[in-house]
Amino acid sequence: MLAAIRILDRMARQCRTTIVVVTHDGKIIPTFKRICRIRDGVSREGAGEGRGFE
């Protein structure tokens, strides 16, 4: 899974665009800079740690 996320990250940087990832895998969440959580139909946006994939 992480290899696929790395590929998507590289593509997003090259194309200067946003990739939307939907996951239940809590291990990859800290890699993102921006996080939207949806619970019971309500979305909340927050900042992630943005650790990156390298």
N, C-alpha and C positions, 0 to 999 in steps of 0.2 A: 504494500500500500504506500509506504513512504517513498519508494522509487517513483511511483506514478505521480505523487504530489510534487516531487522534485522536478519532474518533466513539465508538469503544468506550470510550476513557478517559473521555470526557465522560459517557457513559451510566453507567459504573461509579461515578463520583463522585456523580451525581444519585441513583442507586439504592442507594448505599452498599453495593456488592457487589464481588466479585472477578471479574475476567475472566481466563481462561486463554488464552494465545496460544502457539501452537506455530509455530516459525519456524526457518529456516536462515539468515535475513537478519541477519547480524552488525551491520548498521548501526542497527537499531532496538533491539537488546538493551540498550544503555546507558540507554535511557529508562525502564526498569523498575526498581522498588525491590527486587524479590525475584525471583530467578532459580533455576530448577531445571534442571539439565542431566542428560540421560539418555544414557549411553554403555554399550553392550554389556549392556543390561538393568539397569544400576545407576544409580540417581538420586542426585544430590548437590545440595544446596540451598546457595545463597549469596546474598549481598547484591549488588544491582546499584547502579549509580551514581544511579539515580532522577532523571535529568535532567528528566524530564517531556516534554511535547509542545508546549509553548508556545514 
